[in-house]
Amino acid sequence: MKAHALTTPLDLIALDADDTLWHNEHLYLATHDKFKQLLRQYQPEAWIEPRLNAIEIRNLQHFGYGIKGFTLSMIETAIELSEGRVSGAEIQTIIEFGREMLRAPIELLAGAAETVAQLAASHKLMLITKGDLLDQESKIARSGLGDYFSLIEVVSEKDIDTYKRLITKHGIPPERFLMVGNSLKSDILPVLALGGQAVYIPYRTTWSHERVAEEDLDSTQYITISDIGQLPAILEN
Amino acid sequence: MKAHALTTPLDLIALDADDTLWHNEHLYLATHDKFKQLLRQYQPEAWIEPRLNAIEIRNLQHFGYGIKGFTLSMIETAIELSEGRVSGAEIQTIIEFGREMLRAPIELLAGAAETVAQLAASHKLMLITKGDLLDQESKIARSGLGDYFSLIEVVSEKDIDTYKRLITKHGIPPERFLMVGNSLKSDILPVLALGGQAVYIPYRTTWSHERVAEEDLDSTQYITISDIGQLPAILEN
């Protein structure tokens, strides 16, 4: 834990969901691997990953975050890297990759269920997540954690405007708002910029699109913990 | 207008967006036509539409509403109806159909802008729409009508549970809640079932999935108007 401490009391604690409460990035990594296997007859494996990433990030402005847009990006990448030779059966396989991701069981991070239950006993909790609406709602329902959250917000982007809109809508002064998540770009920096507080819990992998440059970071402004189970203790200090 | 009259005062007027405030179904119809043109080398044109509809409805449970899921359904239909012979270039064309739909300009229905402005002067307004989050947000922003709505809700399904959650969240008694929209299935029947009030404005076309059987309808329970411009007059009666 960094020297900086939280200022209490807090009116609202907001938590990110994907890779903060439950594992998510592993689904994308596993699908990237299957996608590379599928396409290696067309191109060297080393070319596939960077091209998929570039197409995915280019498509965010049209498709937004989530598995449906990712699936469309895989299809476009397959067409491009195969120079149009990819077969109908292979495209169908890619759509099945997407459908399998949507159906994948929810695996909570160690300590997430206990921590959320403990925090909910003393604080009002909000879940803030981005991605496809139906998919995120389905994951929240399947996680069994939905009832601990007074407020659930599925948003299309987690930037300063989004957080400003949310805390204004719920009448929360920024300094009494705490955001907890695994993405410096989406969970920590925009909240600090608004005068809110933030706890960073790095996940074992971070999607390149969510990485931020060192110079944008002032780690004295937020608290880093390695495990969500450490969260209640910080709030008591 | 039917004999039934609205009971006033109302605490909240909610409006559907697609095909109630702006044209939407025409985009799907135009894309269906382009899709049939693309596939008619593989199958008789009359086979294409029913198969696309069936795959689209089957996929709603995985993909939800919206253009991204529709695009994936077009791709699956193309693979199936071409028996896998559809080319990479043709699949890319289908993805472009989806991207064009996402970029299509917003065409407001005649009278929609004036009516919304007039209603907002006397009532609290909510916009309730289903579809892809980013796409719906983008359409609301581009429509220029967003500022008239105190509350904007993009939902994954418009059923009794959804409406119940929304009016409870905002503390509205059902009988003081009015929903206005073009879908009997999504805008009218679930609201009546909760004890709310509803105004039905049929659009020139209704997607088959949104149609309801005659026996499910009791048209004495809601008001039908032919034009959104008639809405303010009903509220004054």
Interface residues (C-beta under 8 A of the other chain):
Chain A: H62 F63 G64 Y65 K68 G69 T71 L72 I75 E76 A78 I79 S82 E83 G84 R85 V86 S87 G88 A89 I91 Q92 I95 G98 R99 L102 R103 D132 L133 L134 D135 E137 V154 V155 S156 E157
Chain B: H62 F63 G64 K68 G69 T71 L72 I75 E76 A78 I79 S82 E83 G84 R85 V86 S87 G88 A89 I91 Q92 I95 G98 R99 L102 R103 D132 L133 L134 D135 E137 V154 V155 S156 E157
